[in-house]
């Protein structure tokens, strides 16, 4: 099967999130701060996702790098993109020499928003040679980042509260789940799904707003962290959400009374990218790119995928036998899933937020 050409451009991206904000320092102490130096060391802030083993491999890679480069210090900002990205934008505007995050992991929607906002800097292929192994659908125009992993989103429901498995994305606005749906605030997957399944699209979103304006009472809560979703779903206060395959399986393995279901219309593909912020000095860029290159190493890409239940977006990832045999962890899964136009979504984010507040949130009961 011929892979499509790279499609991640400034306005159009094709299309996999963490807990409460926290930071853990390696190679230095004190509060988080950019600016390029701290305690006489070259300093960077790296974003990683919280929970579900998402920080294990990045910490291993950075620990090894710092052991080899004691003149560098790196702090982890460990949270989710929904909480972190607005802080990145604010810091870049108000304290451009003191970034909140310098580089790290970004999901499809946040990465697309960063492209729209000109947040990212180009990666140098000679400094990040492992970029050459990124699968074509996840390569980025002008190297403004690199695809790393992908997951798919399906329906997650509490089997004790809702024993019957939902079979369609339309379950999100089915009155049977009134007051029992929990989703992330300003995360547009439910909105786009409602539009697509009612004659609209990412560029014709009115149908989606109409659905949710009429079904705002579906929502138990609009969330901003994985922990909130896990707690609401586990308690039974919420019974249905969309969520990522890998994290869902991790929660189920941990004993949560959930079931993950791939809807009849298909799962939603959600890639993750590695990127660096555009205002780093040359020394910071060098460090960021070295670590990104190490993350893209065949063994590391495979290990990250194994730890997190995601799919490596590289052609040479070293996979375990379990990964090779799991049909849900094959690259074709993400490519066959529903592909959203994340660039179009990002370009309308500000307008959609206003409409979401006025047309949907104002009607929540």
Protein Blocks (a to p, Z undefined) as FASTA:
>chain_A
ZZdddfbdfklccdddddddddddehiacjddehhpaehiacddddddeejhllmmmmmm
mmmmmmmmmmbccddddddfklmmmmmmmmmmmmmmlcfbfbdcddfklmmmmmmnomac
cddfklmmmlmmpcfklccehhiaccfbdcdddddddfklmmpacfbfklmmgmklgoia
ccdehiaklmmmmmmmnopafklmmlmmmmmmmmmmmpmbdcfbfklmmmmmmnomacbd
cddfklmmmmmmnopacdddddfkopadddddddddfkbcfklmmmmmmmmmmmmpmklm
mmmmmmnopacfbfkbccdfklmmmmklgfklmmmmccddfklmmmmmmmmmmmmmmmmm
mmpZZ
